Amino acid sequence: MKEWGTFDTISKGKGIWLIDSKGNKIIDAVGSMWCNVWGHSNPELVKAITNQSKKIQHSSMFNLTNEPVEKLAKNLIRISPGMNKVFYSDNGSSAMEIAIKIALQYWKNIGESKKTQIATIENGYHGDTFGAMSVGYVPEFFGKFKKQLFSTIQFPVPNKYRIPKGLTLTDYQNDCLEKMEKRFSKDNNIAAFIMESGAQMAGGVIIYPKDFQRKISKLCKKHGILFVLDEIATGFGRLGSMVQYKEQKSIPDIVAYGKMLTGGYLTMAATLSSKKIYDSFSGEFNQWKHLFHGHTYTGNPIAASVANQNILMYEKYDLIKKIQKTSKIFSQYYDDISAIDIVGDIRHKGMLMGIELVSDRKKKIPIKTKKSINKVFFEEGKKNGIYLRTLGNIVMLVPPLSIEENELESLLKKTIKTIQAAKSHII
Ligand SMILES: Cc1ncc(COP(=O)(O)O)c(C=O)c1O
């Protein structure tokens, strides 16, 4: 942490640009932690915030509701096949804590008290609170708390870049699925299977091979295990479809959204469940079937208003189609990026690119240095006019979803320059 003496102060934002207090402009290549949709200071989103802030700024959802959250629930249910009810929170980690609690309590509510275990995938990430850390264990982030985390059953994920010798990707995927099937057939105490939808983000940008997620959802159904998806970072267009589980043909029992839900303007997340799950919570008062969970800012009406406006704009501007077209620009730069000798792998889907840096291409050894690679890229990125972050040895490109083609070209050119400049500092 010592490497960060002082921080630059961001004073303004306009479109894809962040502007600091000295007037320097940098492209927001991380979409302000993967949540920005329409760029900064979008007038339609700002208007939704100001309009709602004149009516009611916050009103508790304990015993009450408000108009924007009611409308948002309808919007979310409309876009999410199989989902029936919405539980609000104010950040993604909380949305996942809620998903875990709903999944565990569901079985208690229906009288199946043995179902208490959670199954997950290695290297998943679902947030930084204790429940979320337990189900999404990334060793580098959470190792220091290992003893305090609850145990989960973890299965391997087929990483296309590191296929074991002698196997094809299909063999590798089948191996992972067979391990699940074996365990699911043996254990009848697994309450839920929790995974990121479409790809693992913070755990290393692992984009699942075709059918991996669909087959897991089928296994869960076959073995009576709730299937819980985290679309916080991968839904709402990041991977090129509004609802990633639709593309993956894997309808969950519970799904969580966050980050891009409000266009990246205010803090709000949502955990959705099917009717079957919801119904198990609606007994008589003295049956104690309800979910004891609520945060002060649950269902904040200003956040819900901007989320409604955001969803309206996805439809009005056909954003998903635009993302699918703009995303092709990334692939035009694959050759230039992989020509840099420290680049081991490029992983790209929709508006996400992870560039893995290695010290030995043949052996695929991740670059490791005493210095923070993130800090080196941040400084070199700034010199080239971009705000860049790395996750360990992976350079992340997660720009605002509505970025224009020429802007993305400029970002990619600047990224290439930055990797070239950073190279001498990290090898
Ligand atoms: C897949 C996923 N789930 C959950 C979270 C946690 O969200 P938040 O940072 O809003 O708590 C994140 C954050 O990066 C994430 O990537």
Ligand as a Chemical Component Dictionary entry (heavy atoms), coordinates in Angstrom:
data_LIG
# 
_chem_comp.id                   LIG 
_chem_comp.type                 NON-POLYMER 
_chem_comp.pdbx_formal_charge   0 
_chem_comp.three_letter_code    LIG 
# 
loop_
_chem_comp_atom.comp_id 
_chem_comp_atom.atom_id 
_chem_comp_atom.alt_atom_id 
_chem_comp_atom.type_symbol 
_chem_comp_atom.charge 
_chem_comp_atom.model_Cartn_x 
_chem_comp_atom.model_Cartn_y 
_chem_comp_atom.model_Cartn_z 
_chem_comp_atom.pdbx_ordinal 
LIG C1 C1 C 0 -19.263 -11.000 -9.871 1  
LIG C2 C2 C 0 -19.296 -10.038 -8.720 2  
LIG N1 N1 N 0 -20.170 -10.250 -7.708 3  
LIG C3 C3 C 0 -20.266 -9.416  -6.659 4  
LIG C4 C4 C 0 -19.456 -8.300  -6.577 5  
LIG C5 C5 C 0 -19.563 -7.400  -5.389 6  
LIG O1 O1 O 0 -20.176 -6.215  -5.714 7  
LIG P1 P1 P 0 -19.934 -4.907  -4.826 8  
LIG O2 O2 O 0 -18.530 -4.472  -5.090 9  
LIG O3 O3 O 0 -20.963 -3.947  -5.322 10 
LIG O4 O4 O 0 -20.157 -5.296  -3.405 11 
LIG C6 C6 C 0 -18.550 -8.034  -7.603 12 
LIG C7 C7 C 0 -17.680 -6.851  -7.542 13 
LIG O5 O5 O 0 -16.762 -6.672  -8.281 14 
LIG C8 C8 C 0 -18.444 -8.939  -8.701 15 
LIG O6 O6 O 0 -17.569 -8.756  -9.692 16 
# 
loop_
_chem_comp_bond.comp_id 
_chem_comp_bond.atom_id_1 
_chem_comp_bond.atom_id_2 
_chem_comp_bond.value_order 
_chem_comp_bond.pdbx_ordinal 
LIG C1 C2 SING 1  
LIG C2 N1 SING 2  
LIG C2 C8 DOUB 3  
LIG N1 C3 DOUB 4  
LIG C3 C4 SING 5  
LIG C4 C5 SING 6  
LIG C4 C6 DOUB 7  
LIG C5 O1 SING 8  
LIG O1 P1 SING 9  
LIG P1 O2 DOUB 10 
LIG P1 O3 SING 11 
LIG P1 O4 SING 12 
LIG C6 C7 SING 13 
LIG C6 C8 SING 14 
LIG C7 O5 DOUB 15 
LIG C8 O6 SING 16 
# 
